Amino acid sequence: MRIGEEIKTLEAAFITIPRVDIRLAAGSGALNGDSITKVEEIPFTKGFLGGKLGKASADGLIILTAGGDSMDPLIADGDLVMVDKKRNILQDGVYAFVLAGMARVKRLRPTALGDLELISQNPEYENELLKRTDLEDFHIIGKVVWCGHRFG
């Protein structure tokens, strides 16, 4: 096999996911401005995306950066999180969202009364309750499906 053919074979085995310059606050919130800029493309194998995430393509996937420690130990300050924008139907799970103009990441749990619990993994932070009457300023970016966690 020639070098060019080897490169094409390797390229065919990977799917790239755009990492954008949005910072998700794992805390009270982060302002990000109005424009979204792609920082880089991060490659994942098709086998990983299909086998671990059930995705055959990068359609709807973006990678964002978490900031803060309210989601420790699940998501640490500076971790990369992959968000599936197509998974925006609210169920119990970890989501990237915007509330009052602030981009955040939390475990979200709908209540029987139509309110929404915003749950921090770190026990040092209190959970929040968002009343259904306050949901007009709430927008789901997508469900967090993967986290690149750093050690030390």
Secondary structure, 3 states (H helix, E strand, C coil): CCHHHHHHHHHHHEEEEEEEEEEEECCCCECCCCCCCEEEEEEEEHHHHHHHHCCCCCCCEEEEEEECCCCCCCCCCCCEEEEECCCCCCCCEEEEEEECCEEEEEEEEECCCCCEEEECCCCCCCCEEECHHHHHHEEEEEEEEEEECCCC
